[in-house]
C-alpha cells in the first residue's frame, strides 16, 4: 500500500484490512496513534480496566 504522506495521514481500519484488530494511524513523523489499554494486576492476573481512545480520533469522526 502506498500512501502520500503530504496530502493525508495514513490510516488502517480493522473493517478494511484483514487481520487488523483495531484502527491505527501514523503521523508525518511515523508515530502511531491507536487506542491503548489501562491494565491492573488483580490476583496475579492482568485485567483491562479501561480503554483509552486515540489521541486524534478516527478519520470517520
Residue pairs with C-beta under 8 A, 6 or more apart in sequence:
3 10
5 28
9 25
9 26
9 27
9 28
9 59
10 25
10 26
11 23
11 24
11 25
11 26
11 58
11 59
12 20
12 23
12 24
12 25
13 20
13 23
13 58
13 59
13 60
14 20
14 21
14 22
14 23
22 34
22 35
23 34
23 35
23 54
23 58
24 32
24 33
24 34
25 32
25 33
25 34
25 54
25 56
25 58
25 59
26 32
26 33
27 33
33 54
33 55
33 56
34 54
35 51
35 52
35 53
35 54
36 51
36 52
37 48
37 50
37 51
37 52
38 48
38 49
38 50
38 51
38 52
39 46
39 47
39 48
39 49
40 46
40 47
40 49
41 47
